[in-house]
């Protein structure tokens, strides 16, 4: 499902992205697969935090998303000069990139088609590796966004690839308890009502006066890397 970038979603993601080291850690996992002298594309970049980290190590990074709100929020931040943010439909592009990142973006058929059409080097795919909805009050099960489908296709086509599990903390800091309530109102997918006691039980106190409350969340992901030249 496409992320809906309303004002609350943007501010919560901005706080979460700038609070911890998730994107710094994730970018380091990608470094062995991207050229330092090349042009990288982050497909479905959202607010562009991963793209901005990758711009530390690559000659040029293009961050693409169809959301005006997300791209405008990205452009409003101070980012690296070699990062280009573009609000465009990637499926209509014709230019090619030296490597492409598909982080929580695209179906298997879409990723393989885009990689074949637009990528001259490595295609890096990152998907959720859990079935739980972590930001619901009650338990919610959903289909895993596993890379296994892509792996099955690549194996069938006899295309070599690398696969790795990733585990990184990417929780949500809160400035106030009311913000925590609003967060669950925004993202809760369970039938359980959002009550103060239930929200409080999910939070931990911090020593940070700016963000005194924190919702821990360990992101479980899988990464698969293959060369688009082999498609």
N, C-alpha and C positions, 0 to 999 in steps of 0.2 A: 504494500500500500504506500502511495506517495505521501511524504511528510507534508503536513499542513503548517505553513509558516505564518501563524498569527503572531501578534505582538507578544503574547505570553510565552508561546513556544520559542520565539527568538530569544527573549531575555533569559529563560531557563537554560536553553542550550548554550548561550553565551557564558553564563555563570559557570555551568558545568565544565565547559571546554577550557576556561581560563583558570579554574580552581585547581585542577590536578595536572598530571603529566601524561594523560592518556594519549594525546596526539603526538607528543614527543616520542613516547615509547613505540607507538604504532609505526611512525615514520621510520624509526631505526630498523624495524623488522623488514621494511620495504627496500631499504637502501641497497642491499646486495643485488637487487633486480632492476634498478633504474640507472640510466647513464647520467653521469654528472655533467656531461657536455651536450645533453639532448633536450628535447621538448616533450614534457610530460603532460598528460591530460588526466584530470580528476573528474570522472563522469558522475553527474549527480552530486555535486560537491557540497550542497547545503550551505552552511555558513562559511565554508572554506578553511577551516582550521587545519585539516590534514594537508590541503594544498599549500597553505602558507608554511607549514613545517617542511614539506618537501622542497619548497623553494630555497631553503637553506643549502641544499645539496645539489640542485639541478640548475642548468643554465636558464631554462624557461619552464614555467608551469602555467597551464591554462586550466582554470576552474570553471566548469560548466554546470548550469542548473536552469531549469525552466521556470523557477519561481522568482518573480521580480522582487518579492520581499526578502528572500534569502540573499540574492545577489546584491541588493541595495544595502543590506546589513553588512555584507562582506566589504563592499566598497567604502562604507562609512568608517571602517576600522583602519588603523595604520597597518599596512601589510608590506611585504617585501616588493621592491621595484620590479623584480622579474616574475611577479605573479599577475596574470591577466584574468580578471573576472568577467565572465560573459553570460548573459541571460539568453540562452538559445536552446533549441531542441537538438540534442546530439544526433538524433536519427536522421536529421536533414543535412548534417555536415558532410563535406567531401575531403577536407584537408586531412593530412595524416600526421601521426605523432610517433615519437620514438619509443614510448611506453605509455600504457594506459592503466588507470586504477579504477576498479569497479567495487567500491566499498558500500555494501548494503544497497546496491543498485543493480537493477535489471534481472530479467529471467534468463535461464540458461540459453535459450535460442537467441535472445537479444544480445547477450554478452558475446557469444560466439560470432554472431553476424557483425556486430560493431567492431570487434577485434580484427576480423578478417578484412573489413572495409577500411578501417581508420588507423590500425596499429602496425608499425614497422618492426617492433621488437617485442618485449615482454608484456603480457596482459596479466595483471594481478587482481584476483578476485577475493573479496573478503565477505563472508556471510555469517549470520548468527548461527551458533552451534548449541542452541537450547530451545526447548519447546515452551518454557514458562514465559508468561508476560510479567516482567519484573516490576512494573510500575502500576500494578493493580492492587487494590485492597484485598480482594479475595483471590483464590487460586483460579487461574485461567490457563488452559492448555491451547497451544496453537501449533501449526505445522512448522517444523524446523526449516529454516532457510539454509539447508546444508549444501555444500559444494559437491556432494556425492553425485548428483545428477550430471554436473559438468565433468566430473572425473570419469563417470561411466561412458559419456560420449567420447571423451578424449581417448580412453582406453579402446573403445570400439574403432576409433579412427587411427589407432596406433600412433598417437601423438604423445610424446613424453611430457611429463609435468612434475612439479614438486607440490607437496601438500604438507601443511603444518597446522597444529592446533595453537590457538593464542588465548591467553587469559590475562585480562587487564582490568584494573579498577576504573570505573567511569560512573561514579555516583552523582548525586544532585545536592549541591549546597543550597541552603535557604537563608535569606536575610531575616525572615520572620516566620512564625508558625502559620500565619495567614497565607503566606506564600506556599507553604507545604500543603495546606488544604487546597489551594488553587491548583497546585501541580497535580494532585490526585483527581481533582474534578476534571482536569484536562485529559489525563491519560488512563484513568481507571476503566478497564473493560469488563470487570466482574459485575455480578448482580448485587454484591455486598455494598451497603450504603457507606458513604464516606463520613465516618464519625471521628470526632477529635481523639478519643482514646485509641482507636485503631491506627490512626495516623501517627500519634505519639509513640506507639510501640515500635514503629518502623524506623524511627529517627534516633540518631546519637548526637550528644552534645559535643561541641568542638571548643577549642581555645581561641578561635578566630572571631574577633568582635564584629567583623563584617558579615560573617556567615556562621552564626552560633549553632545552627542545626544542619545535619547532613544525613542524607539517605544513601547508605552504602549500596553499591551495585557492581558485581563482578561481571564484566562482559566476557562471555564465552563465544569464541569465534573460530572459524576455520579459514585458512588462506590457501589458495591454489594459484600456482604460477605456471604459465606455459608461453611458448613463443608463438606469436601470431603468424610468423613466417611459415609455420608448419600446417596452418589451416588450408 
